[in-house]
Amino acid sequence: MDSLLLWVGRLAGLGGVLLCVWAIYNRIGGSFSASGFQVGTLLQAGMTAIFVGCFCLLVVLTHRPPR
């Protein structure tokens, strides 16, 4: 279970960062929408994915047995 949460956290975080970068790139380019979505919506989705990734990694860190 820890291994699954670790990979979900990593992938969600990476996807969130990429989504945020894409939203920022489109907004700096002067566009208010990308692929039919508003740039603000994409940025919020990216931040949410980063939050989910951080939460998954936090769960993994707190559930590890002491050595």
MARMARKOL-358433 format. One record per atom (N, C-alpha, C): residue number from 1; atom name; x, y, z; residue in one letter. Coordinates in steps of 0.1 Angstrom, whole numbers, plus 5000, padded with zeros to 4 digits. Example, Ala and Ser with C-alpha at 12.3 -4.5 7.8 and 13.67 -1.06 7.14 Angstrom:
// residues 2
[1; "N"; [5132; 4943; 5078]; "A"]
[1; "CA"; [5123; 4955; 5078]; "A"]
[1; "C"; [5132; 4967; 5078]; "A"]
[2; "N"; [5128; 4978; 5071]; "S"]
[2; "CA"; [5137; 4989; 5071]; "S"]
[2; "C"; [5129; 5000; 5079]; "S"]
This chain:
// residues 67
[1; "N"; [5008; 4988; 5000]; "M"]
[1; "CA"; [5000; 5000; 5000]; "M"]
[1; "C"; [5009; 5013; 5000]; "M"]
[2; "N"; [5020; 5012; 5008]; "D"]
[2; "CA"; [5028; 5024; 5008]; "D"]
[2; "C"; [5035; 5026; 4995]; "D"]
[3; "N"; [5038; 5016; 4988]; "S"]
[3; "CA"; [5044; 5017; 4975]; "S"]
[3; "C"; [5035; 5024; 4965]; "S"]
[4; "N"; [5022; 5019; 4966]; "L"]
[4; "CA"; [5012; 5025; 4957]; "L"]
[4; "C"; [5010; 5040; 4960]; "L"]
[5; "N"; [5008; 5043; 4973]; "L"]
[5; "CA"; [5007; 5057; 4976]; "L"]
[5; "C"; [5019; 5066; 4973]; "L"]
[6; "N"; [5030; 5060; 4974]; "L"]
[6; "CA"; [5043; 5067; 4970]; "L"]
[6; "C"; [5042; 5071; 4955]; "L"]
[7; "N"; [5039; 5061; 4947]; "W"]
[7; "CA"; [5039; 5064; 4932]; "W"]
[7; "C"; [5027; 5073; 4928]; "W"]
[8; "N"; [5016; 5072; 4935]; "V"]
[8; "CA"; [5005; 5081; 4932]; "V"]
[8; "C"; [5008; 5095; 4936]; "V"]
[9; "N"; [5015; 5096; 4947]; "G"]
[9; "CA"; [5020; 5110; 4951]; "G"]
[9; "C"; [5029; 5116; 4942]; "G"]
[10; "N"; [5039; 5108; 4937]; "R"]
[10; "CA"; [5049; 5113; 4928]; "R"]
[10; "C"; [5042; 5117; 4914]; "R"]
[11; "N"; [5034; 5108; 4909]; "L"]
[11; "CA"; [5028; 5111; 4896]; "L"]
[11; "C"; [5018; 5123; 4897]; "L"]
[12; "N"; [5010; 5123; 4908]; "A"]
[12; "CA"; [5001; 5135; 4910]; "A"]
[12; "C"; [5009; 5148; 4911]; "A"]
[13; "N"; [5019; 5148; 4918]; "G"]
[13; "CA"; [5027; 5160; 4920]; "G"]
[13; "C"; [5034; 5164; 4906]; "G"]
[14; "N"; [5039; 5154; 4899]; "L"]
[14; "CA"; [5045; 5158; 4886]; "L"]
[14; "C"; [5034; 5163; 4876]; "L"]
[15; "N"; [5023; 5156; 4876]; "G"]
[15; "CA"; [5012; 5160; 4867]; "G"]
[15; "C"; [5007; 5174; 4871]; "G"]
[16; "N"; [5006; 5177; 4884]; "G"]
[16; "CA"; [5002; 5190; 4888]; "G"]
[16; "C"; [5012; 5201; 4885]; "G"]
[17; "N"; [5025; 5198; 4886]; "V"]
[17; "CA"; [5035; 5208; 4882]; "V"]
[17; "C"; [5034; 5211; 4867]; "V"]
[18; "N"; [5033; 5200; 4859]; "L"]
[18; "CA"; [5032; 5202; 4845]; "L"]
[18; "C"; [5019; 5210; 4841]; "L"]
[19; "N"; [5008; 5207; 4847]; "L"]
[19; "CA"; [4996; 5214; 4844]; "L"]
[19; "C"; [4997; 5229; 4848]; "L"]
[20; "N"; [5003; 5232; 4859]; "C"]
[20; "CA"; [5005; 5246; 4863]; "C"]
[20; "C"; [5014; 5253; 4853]; "C"]
[21; "N"; [5025; 5246; 4849]; "V"]
[21; "CA"; [5034; 5253; 4840]; "V"]
[21; "C"; [5027; 5255; 4827]; "V"]
[22; "N"; [5019; 5246; 4822]; "W"]
[22; "CA"; [5012; 5248; 4809]; "W"]
[22; "C"; [5002; 5259; 4810]; "W"]
[23; "N"; [4995; 5260; 4822]; "A"]
[23; "CA"; [4985; 5271; 4824]; "A"]
[23; "C"; [4993; 5285; 4824]; "A"]
[24; "N"; [5004; 5285; 4831]; "I"]
[24; "CA"; [5012; 5298; 4832]; "I"]
[24; "C"; [5017; 5301; 4818]; "I"]
[25; "N"; [5022; 5292; 4811]; "Y"]
[25; "CA"; [5027; 5294; 4797]; "Y"]
[25; "C"; [5016; 5300; 4788]; "Y"]
[26; "N"; [5004; 5294; 4789]; "N"]
[26; "CA"; [4993; 5299; 4780]; "N"]
[26; "C"; [4989; 5313; 4785]; "N"]
[27; "N"; [4989; 5316; 4798]; "R"]
[27; "CA"; [4985; 5329; 4802]; "R"]
[27; "C"; [4995; 5340; 4799]; "R"]
[28; "N"; [5008; 5336; 4800]; "I"]
[28; "CA"; [5018; 5346; 4796]; "I"]
[28; "C"; [5018; 5349; 4781]; "I"]
[29; "N"; [5014; 5338; 4774]; "G"]
[29; "CA"; [5012; 5340; 4759]; "G"]
[29; "C"; [5000; 5348; 4755]; "G"]
[30; "N"; [4992; 5352; 4765]; "G"]
[30; "CA"; [4981; 5361; 4762]; "G"]
[30; "C"; [4968; 5354; 4760]; "G"]
[31; "N"; [4967; 5341; 4762]; "S"]
[31; "CA"; [4955; 5333; 4760]; "S"]
[31; "C"; [4948; 5331; 4773]; "S"]
[32; "N"; [4935; 5332; 4773]; "F"]
[32; "CA"; [4926; 5330; 4784]; "F"]
[32; "C"; [4921; 5316; 4785]; "F"]
[33; "N"; [4923; 5308; 4774]; "S"]
[33; "CA"; [4918; 5294; 4774]; "S"]
[33; "C"; [4928; 5285; 4767]; "S"]
[34; "N"; [4928; 5273; 4771]; "A"]
[34; "CA"; [4937; 5263; 4765]; "A"]
[34; "C"; [4929; 5250; 4764]; "A"]
[35; "N"; [4928; 5244; 4752]; "S"]
[35; "CA"; [4920; 5232; 4750]; "S"]
[35; "C"; [4906; 5232; 4755]; "S"]
[36; "N"; [4900; 5244; 4754]; "G"]
[36; "CA"; [4886; 5245; 4758]; "G"]
[36; "C"; [4884; 5248; 4773]; "G"]
[37; "N"; [4895; 5249; 4781]; "F"]
[37; "CA"; [4894; 5252; 4795]; "F"]
[37; "C"; [4900; 5266; 4798]; "F"]
[38; "N"; [4894; 5273; 4808]; "Q"]
[38; "CA"; [4900; 5285; 4811]; "Q"]
[38; "C"; [4913; 5283; 4819]; "Q"]
[39; "N"; [4923; 5292; 4817]; "V"]
[39; "CA"; [4936; 5290; 4823]; "V"]
[39; "C"; [4935; 5290; 4838]; "V"]
[40; "N"; [4926; 5297; 4844]; "G"]
[40; "CA"; [4925; 5297; 4858]; "G"]
[40; "C"; [4920; 5284; 4863]; "G"]
[41; "N"; [4912; 5277; 4856]; "T"]
[41; "CA"; [4907; 5264; 4860]; "T"]
[41; "C"; [4918; 5254; 4859]; "T"]
[42; "N"; [4927; 5255; 4848]; "L"]
[42; "CA"; [4938; 5246; 4847]; "L"]
[42; "C"; [4948; 5248; 4858]; "L"]
[43; "N"; [4950; 5260; 4862]; "L"]
[43; "CA"; [4959; 5263; 4873]; "L"]
[43; "C"; [4954; 5257; 4886]; "L"]
[44; "N"; [4941; 5259; 4889]; "Q"]
[44; "CA"; [4935; 5253; 4901]; "Q"]
[44; "C"; [4936; 5238; 4901]; "Q"]
[45; "N"; [4934; 5232; 4889]; "A"]
[45; "CA"; [4935; 5217; 4888]; "A"]
[45; "C"; [4949; 5213; 4891]; "A"]
[46; "N"; [4959; 5220; 4886]; "G"]
[46; "CA"; [4973; 5217; 4889]; "G"]
[46; "C"; [4976; 5218; 4903]; "G"]
[47; "N"; [4972; 5229; 4910]; "M"]
[47; "CA"; [4974; 5231; 4924]; "M"]
[47; "C"; [4968; 5220; 4932]; "M"]
[48; "N"; [4956; 5215; 4928]; "T"]
[48; "CA"; [4949; 5204; 4935]; "T"]
[48; "C"; [4957; 5191; 4934]; "T"]
[49; "N"; [4962; 5189; 4922]; "A"]
[49; "CA"; [4970; 5177; 4920]; "A"]
[49; "C"; [4983; 5177; 4928]; "A"]
[50; "N"; [4989; 5189; 4929]; "I"]
[50; "CA"; [5001; 5190; 4938]; "I"]
[50; "C"; [4997; 5187; 4952]; "I"]
[51; "N"; [4985; 5192; 4957]; "F"]
[51; "CA"; [4981; 5190; 4970]; "F"]
[51; "C"; [4978; 5175; 4973]; "F"]
[52; "N"; [4972; 5168; 4963]; "V"]
[52; "CA"; [4969; 5154; 4965]; "V"]
[52; "C"; [4982; 5146; 4965]; "V"]
[53; "N"; [4992; 5150; 4957]; "G"]
[53; "CA"; [5005; 5144; 4957]; "G"]
[53; "C"; [5012; 5145; 4971]; "G"]
[54; "N"; [5011; 5158; 4976]; "C"]
[54; "CA"; [5017; 5160; 4989]; "C"]
[54; "C"; [5010; 5152; 5000]; "C"]
[55; "N"; [4997; 5151; 4999]; "F"]
[55; "CA"; [4990; 5144; 5010]; "F"]
[55; "C"; [4993; 5129; 5009]; "F"]
[56; "N"; [4994; 5123; 4997]; "C"]
[56; "CA"; [4998; 5109; 4996]; "C"]
[56; "C"; [5012; 5107; 5002]; "C"]
[57; "N"; [5021; 5115; 4998]; "L"]
[57; "CA"; [5035; 5114; 5004]; "L"]
[57; "C"; [5035; 5115; 5019]; "L"]
[58; "N"; [5027; 5124; 5024]; "L"]
[58; "CA"; [5026; 5126; 5039]; "L"]
[58; "C"; [5020; 5113; 5045]; "L"]
[59; "N"; [5011; 5107; 5039]; "V"]
[59; "CA"; [5005; 5095; 5045]; "V"]
[59; "C"; [5016; 5084; 5045]; "V"]
[60; "N"; [5024; 5083; 5035]; "V"]
[60; "CA"; [5034; 5073; 5034]; "V"]
[60; "C"; [5045; 5076; 5045]; "V"]
[61; "N"; [5048; 5088; 5047]; "L"]
[61; "CA"; [5058; 5092; 5057]; "L"]
[61; "C"; [5053; 5089; 5071]; "L"]
[62; "N"; [5041; 5091; 5074]; "T"]
[62; "CA"; [5036; 5090; 5088]; "T"]
[62; "C"; [5032; 5075; 5091]; "T"]
[63; "N"; [5030; 5067; 5081]; "H"]
[63; "CA"; [5026; 5053; 5083]; "H"]
[63; "C"; [5038; 5043; 5083]; "H"]
[64; "N"; [5050; 5048; 5081]; "R"]
[64; "CA"; [5062; 5039; 5081]; "R"]
[64; "C"; [5064; 5034; 5095]; "R"]
[65; "N"; [5067; 5021; 5097]; "P"]
[65; "CA"; [5070; 5016; 5110]; "P"]
[65; "C"; [5084; 5021; 5115]; "P"]
[66; "N"; [5086; 5023; 5128]; "P"]
[66; "CA"; [5099; 5027; 5132]; "P"]
[66; "C"; [5109; 5016; 5130]; "P"]
[67; "N"; [5122; 5020; 5127]; "R"]
[67; "CA"; [5132; 5011; 5124]; "R"]
[67; "C"; [5140; 5006; 5137]; "R"]
